[in-house]
Amino acid sequence: MDLPITDGASLDRSKIKIIVLAFFGVVFSFASGFFLQVFMVNGGGNNLLLSFLSGLGFMAVFLLCVFFIKTGWIVNLAIFIQSLAFFVLFYDRLSAMVGIGAVLGFLFFISGIYAGRSELENSLEIKFWKIGKKVLPKAIAGIAIFAGVVCASFIDVGNKEFFIPRGAFNAVVSPMADSGLLEKIAPGFDFSGSTEEMIRNIAMRKIENNPQLKILPDSIKEELAGKAVQEVKNQTAGMAGTDLNFQGKLSDTMYDFLAVKFYSLPESILNSTPIIVAIFIFLAIISFVWPIRLIAAFVSFLLYETFLALGFGVIIFEGRSKENVILK
């Protein structure tokens, strides 16, 4: 079946479909910001995962906007509203850093849109994956900036609270314990029990593995393990400058230690912490740009093919004349 030829390929013909497409971008953007906020406040690895998946959904729709929205000001408005949707729940954390990050992220989005549109207009055929390769890295950079400044906005040096919420910290370290990897690397290293219990277990394991100590009475072994626990407590207190609670989970003890050491830093460094954290989060996300781009492009391609199959869009041949000059 021959594809239709038209001179109006650069015009948007269905405002309703554009609104629907932009709406889903807003939904995914809002969901990504919502679950990120919940993660920063309450922790929970599932919230971080849901924020990431929502971000993938946003990027998939973002790429589709390059193909399906032709009018420049319409696509700009759609991306602007989608950007606002991410930040709407963080209205109480607005600052110069957040504002600058929001503008930079939006500019990355616009840059990605126009890089894709330029590639699309200069190609005789629609090369989905090539266009995605130009668009998505910029979209990922924009999201990385958004995530960085939003997470950094939770830092309040004046309140003397560690900038990473305890729940968020536990959500990050818990998967390492649940996977059993730490147990394989260091037997007895367990996040689920108390810190003192973990140290005692490691000490007892070393005693049992020592042929000379293994033959000692149980009471002597317990005494040696107790001394090992006390020695670790003393060393940790010396490094932290204060006694720490070893009756809680290891993750809580680690959190308390990091918080104490953090606020022992010079004031000049403390005041720069939000910017440092924002940059670190940005670089951490950007370091995974290749796999994120591939996943987002694959999801977007599935949606693209589905839309074409359902008649949401159609591929046409564009009939247009172009002035050129050649050697005679």
Beta strands, then each sheet from edge to edge (+ up, - down):
strand 1: 5-6
strand 2: 317-318
sheet 1: 1+ 2+
end
